[in-house]
Amino acid sequence: MVDVAVFLSSWLTLFGIYAILALCLNMEVGYAGMVNTGLVSFFGIGSFTAGYISLTAFLSFYGYGYPIHSLDAVIAMGKVSGSNPVLSIGVFFLSLAASFLISGAIGYLVSYPTLRVGPAFLGITILSFGEMLRIFMKHFTPTGGSYGLLGVPNPLGWLGEPMLKTTLFTALTLSMLAVTYMYFRALANSPYGRLLKSIREDEVASLCMGKPVPRIKAQLLFVGSGISGIAGALLAFYQGSVSPDMFTTAVTFEVWTMVILGGRGNNLGVLVGAAAITLLGWFSSALNFFFPGLAVDPNYIRWMLLGLMIVTILLYRPKGLLPEEPVCTPAWSLYEAKEEKGVLSRTGTFVKRAFDWLLGR
């Protein structure tokens, strides 16, 4: 039987991580119209940064001189990873900060030269960079090459109860998702968010109005890439290992599916899309356990379902399950409040007249 608590904890953690990625992509493509087909590269940079910093910090603190990718380092980390709560938490937040800064800076540097020549060049450049980075990391010995990094310490590893540790890490991930959602929602409803939409609708018109479009796009890519790096760091701490093969181009297009399914330009819809796709991924993985003799690899079934889902959505709901809504400016909020008040007053009047008619008044 499947342990419901374990399933919920595992699914919610992965949902939180991929929902953060999907929110980043939604701000870039849904609000600013930038085609980012290399999101996974910054996801991977964040993971490797967090794994490298945490392993180096623990091994240095306890005086071990092993290379971080060696078997001796893995054995040593098994002994000391949960022995110092202050070190664990401090390294965790340091890794998050470093992942944000390094991923954001690389995203800015890679994308900025191509921002003046159209979205197609931006997409091809970042996609190529992601594949080059993955191949490079597979041959980069200091981080373990194709084997990657093992024994990445869980920041809550000092807790004795495994289920408590897992549940608290899930809560931590969902808390970061909530902060990311509120930040992007505030950004989308601000004048900066309306500027992004103007760039999406007509970049030439925005340039003619004197807006520094390349600089604005670069700023957004810095923020989006940096927060994608934080999501990668969370994945490294959750899984306890980092490998180059975890960050293939397929991950980027899976996140694209979340955005298309939920609705571009709608952050709440993106959360719905992320929940649906991560749940589908979990069930396809579970098929290996429940039906080990399947003639077709469950991963292929999953990709077929994803393709069918994208085609269906584009045919019948091209704006996604939750289409884009008007920007929630103060004037629009006041208008909605007046409309809601008017509807309630009309409803109340109708109910009163109905009762009067029934009572013969």
C-alpha positions in Angstrom: 0.0 0.0 0.0 1.0 3.6 -0.7 1.7 5.7 2.4 -0.5 8.8 1.8 1.7 11.0 4.0 4.8 10.0 2.2 3.1 10.6 -1.2 1.8 14.0 -0.2 5.1 15.1 1.1 7.0 13.9 -2.0 4.5 15.4 -4.4 4.1 18.7 -2.6 7.9 19.2 -2.5 8.4 18.6 -6.2 5.3 20.7 -6.9 6.8 23.6 -4.9 10.1 23.4 -6.7 8.7 23.1 -10.2 6.0 25.7 -9.5 8.8 28.2 -8.6 10.4 27.4 -12.0 7.0 27.8 -13.8 6.4 31.2 -12.1 9.8 32.4 -13.4 9.0 31.2 -16.9 5.6 32.8 -16.8 7.0 36.2 -15.9 9.5 35.9 -18.8 7.2 34.5 -21.5 3.7 35.4 -20.2 4.4 39.0 -19.2 7.4 40.1 -21.2 7.1 37.8 -24.2 10.7 36.5 -24.0 11.2 33.0 -25.3 13.4 31.3 -22.7 14.1 27.7 -23.9 17.1 27.2 -21.6 15.5 27.6 -18.2 16.9 24.3 -17.1 20.5 25.6 -17.3 20.0 28.1 -14.5 18.1 25.4 -12.6 21.2 23.2 -12.9 23.6 26.0 -12.0 21.7 26.6 -8.7 21.8 22.9 -7.9 25.5 22.5 -8.5 26.3 25.7 -6.6 24.3 24.6 -3.6 25.8 21.1 -3.7 29.4 22.4 -4.1 29.1 25.0 -1.3 27.4 22.7 1.2 29.8 19.8 0.7 32.8 22.0 0.8 31.6 23.8 3.9 31.0 20.6 5.9 34.2 18.8 4.8 36.3 21.9 5.6 34.6 22.6 9.0 35.3 19.0 10.2 38.8 18.9 8.7 38.3 16.4 6.0 40.6 16.9 3.0 38.8 14.6 0.5 37.6 15.8 -2.9 33.9 16.5 -2.7 33.1 14.0 -5.4 35.0 11.1 -3.9 33.6 8.1 -2.1 35.5 9.1 1.1 33.7 12.4 1.1 30.3 10.7 0.8 31.1 8.4 3.7 32.3 11.4 5.8 29.2 13.4 5.0 27.1 10.5 6.2 28.7 10.8 9.5 28.7 14.6 10.0 25.8 15.9 7.9 23.3 15.9 10.8 25.6 16.7 13.7 25.5 20.5 13.7 22.1 22.3 13.3 23.6 25.8 13.2 26.0 24.8 10.4 23.3 23.0 8.5 20.9 26.0 8.5 23.7 28.5 7.9 25.0 26.6 4.9 21.5 26.2 3.6 20.8 29.9 3.4 24.3 30.7 2.2 23.7 28.2 -0.6 20.4 29.8 -1.5 21.9 33.2 -1.7 24.9 32.1 -3.8 22.6 30.1 -6.1 20.5 33.2 -6.7 23.4 35.5 -7.4 25.4 33.1 -9.6 22.5 31.9 -11.6 21.1 35.4 -12.0 24.5 36.8 -13.1 25.1 34.1 -15.6 21.6 34.5 -17.0 22.2 38.2 -17.4 25.6 37.8 -19.1 24.4 35.1 -21.5 21.2 36.8 -22.6 22.1 40.5 -22.7 24.0 40.5 -26.0 21.0 38.9 -27.8 18.2 41.0 -26.3 18.4 43.6 -29.1 18.0 41.2 -32.0 14.6 39.5 -31.2 13.2 36.7 -29.1 14.2 33.9 -31.5 17.9 34.6 -31.0 17.4 34.8 -27.3 15.7 31.4 -27.2 18.4 29.7 -29.4 21.2 31.3 -27.4 20.0 30.1 -24.0 19.0 26.7 -25.3 22.5 26.2 -26.8 24.1 27.5 -23.6 22.1 24.9 -21.5 23.2 22.0 -23.6 26.8 23.2 -23.7 26.8 23.6 -19.9 25.4 20.1 -19.4 28.0 18.5 -21.6 30.7 20.6 -19.9 29.6 19.4 -16.4 29.6 15.8 -17.5 33.4 16.2 -18.1 34.2 18.6 -15.2 36.1 16.5 -12.7 35.9 18.8 -9.6 32.1 18.3 -9.5 32.2 14.6 -10.2 31.8 14.6 -13.9 28.9 12.5 -15.2 28.4 11.1 -11.6 27.8 14.5 -10.1 27.8 15.2 -6.4 26.6 12.8 -3.8 25.8 13.2 -0.1 24.4 16.8 -0.3 23.3 17.4 3.3 19.7 18.0 4.1 19.4 21.3 6.1 17.1 19.5 8.5 19.2 16.3 8.7 19.8 17.0 12.5 16.2 16.1 13.2 16.0 12.5 14.3 12.5 11.6 13.0 12.6 11.0 9.2 9.0 11.9 8.6 9.3 15.1 10.6 12.4 16.1 8.6 10.6 15.4 5.3 7.4 17.3 6.3 9.3 20.3 7.5 11.4 20.5 4.3 8.1 20.3 2.4 6.7 23.2 4.4 10.0 25.1 3.8 9.7 24.6 0.1 6.0 25.6 0.0 6.9 28.7 2.0 9.4 29.7 -0.6 6.8 29.1 -3.3 4.4 31.4 -1.4 7.0 34.1 -1.2 7.8 33.8 -4.9 4.1 33.9 -5.8 3.4 37.0 -3.8 6.5 38.7 -5.2 5.7 38.0 -8.8 2.0 38.9 -8.2 3.1 42.3 -6.8 5.5 42.7 -9.6 2.9 41.9 -12.2 0.4 44.4 -10.7 2.9 47.2 -10.4 3.8 49.8 -13.1 6.8 47.6 -13.9 4.5 44.7 -14.7 2.4 46.9 -17.0 5.6 47.9 -18.7 6.5 44.3 -19.3 3.1 43.7 -20.9 3.6 46.7 -23.2 6.9 45.2 -24.3 5.1 41.9 -25.0 2.4 43.5 -27.0 4.5 45.9 -29.1 8.2 46.1 -28.4 8.8 48.8 -31.1 6.1 51.0 -29.5 7.7 50.7 -26.1 11.1 51.7 -27.6 9.5 54.7 -29.3 8.1 55.8 -25.9 11.7 55.9 -24.6 11.6 52.7 -22.6 15.0 50.9 -22.2 13.6 47.6 -23.4 16.9 45.5 -23.5 17.8 46.7 -20.0 14.3 45.8 -18.7 14.5 42.4 -20.3 18.0 41.8 -18.8 16.7 42.8 -15.3 13.8 40.3 -15.6 16.1 37.6 -16.8 18.5 38.2 -13.9 15.6 37.9 -11.4 14.0 34.9 -13.2 17.3 33.1 -13.6 18.3 33.8 -10.0 15.0 32.4 -8.6 15.3 29.4 -10.9 18.7 28.8 -9.2 17.0 28.8 -5.8 14.6 26.2 -7.1 17.6 24.1 -8.2 19.2 24.5 -4.8 16.0 23.2 -3.2 16.1 20.2 -5.5 19.7 19.4 -4.6 19.0 19.5 -0.9 15.8 17.5 -1.3 17.3 14.7 -3.4 20.8 14.7 -1.7 22.6 14.5 -5.0 23.2 16.5 -8.2 23.9 15.0 -11.7 24.2 16.7 -15.1 21.7 14.3 -16.6 19.0 15.7 -14.3 19.0 18.9 -16.3 18.2 18.0 -19.8 16.2 20.1 -22.3 13.1 18.0 -21.5 12.8 19.7 -18.1 12.5 23.1 -19.8 9.7 21.9 -22.1 8.0 20.2 -19.1 7.9 23.6 -17.4 6.6 25.2 -20.6 3.8 22.7 -20.5 2.9 23.8 -17.0 2.6 27.4 -18.2 0.7 26.6 -21.4 -1.7 24.4 -19.5 -2.4 26.8 -16.6 -2.5 30.0 -18.7 0.2 32.4 -19.8 0.1 35.6 -17.9 -1.8 34.1 -15.0 0.3 33.2 -12.0 -2.5 31.3 -10.3 -3.1 29.3 -13.5 0.6 28.4 -13.6 0.3 26.9 -10.1 -2.7 24.7 -11.4 -0.6 23.6 -14.4 2.4 22.8 -12.2 0.2 20.7 -9.8 -1.3 18.8 -12.7 2.0 18.0 -14.5 3.9 17.0 -11.3 1.0 14.8 -10.3 1.1 13.2 -13.8 4.9 12.6 -13.4 4.4 11.0 -10.0 1.8 8.6 -11.3 3.9 7.7 -14.4 6.8 6.8 -12.0 4.4 4.8 -9.8 3.5 2.6 -12.8 7.0 1.1 -12.6 6.2 0.0 -9.1 2.7 -1.3 -9.6 3.1 -2.8 -13.1 6.8 -3.8 -13.5 6.1 -5.9 -16.6 4.7 -3.2 -18.8 5.7 -3.5 -22.5 6.0 0.3 -22.8 8.2 2.4 -20.6 6.0 4.6 -18.3 8.2 7.6 -19.2 7.1 7.3 -22.8 3.5 7.1 -21.7 4.0 10.3 -19.7 5.5 12.2 -22.7 2.7 11.0 -24.9 0.1 12.3 -22.4 2.0 15.6 -22.2 2.0 16.0 -26.0 -1.7 15.1 -26.1 -2.4 17.6 -23.4 -0.6 20.4 -25.1 -2.4 19.8 -28.4 -5.8 19.6 -26.7 -5.2 22.8 -24.8 -4.0 24.7 -27.8 -7.1 23.5 -29.8 -9.8 24.1 -27.3 -8.3 26.4 -24.6 -5.5 28.3 -26.3 -5.4 30.7 -23.3 -5.0 27.9 -20.8 -7.2 26.7 -18.0 -7.2 30.1 -16.3 -6.8 32.9 -19.0 -4.9 36.0 -18.3 -6.8 38.6 -16.1 -6.7 42.4 -16.2 -3.9 44.0 -14.2 -5.1 44.6 -10.6 -4.5 48.4 -10.4 -6.1 50.5 -7.7 -8.6 51.9 -10.2 -9.5 48.3 -11.4 -9.9 47.1 -7.7 -12.3 50.1 -7.1 -14.3 49.2 -10.2 -14.6 45.6 -9.2 -15.7 46.6 -5.7 -18.4 48.8 -7.1 -19.5 46.1 -9.5 -19.6 43.5 -6.6 -21.6 46.0 -4.5 -24.1 46.6 -7.3 -24.6 42.8 -7.9 -25.2 42.2 -4.2 -27.7 45.1 -4.0 -29.6 43.8 -7.0 -29.6 40.3 -5.7 -30.9 41.5 -2.3 -33.7 43.5 -4.0 -34.7 40.5 -6.1 -34.8 38.2 -3.0 -36.9 40.8 -1.1 -39.4 41.1 -3.9 -39.7 37.3 -4.1 -40.5 37.1 -0.4 -43.0 39.9 -0.7 -44.7 38.1 -3.6 -44.8 34.8 -1.6 -46.3 36.5 1.5 -48.8 38.4 -0.6 -47.5 41.9 0.4 
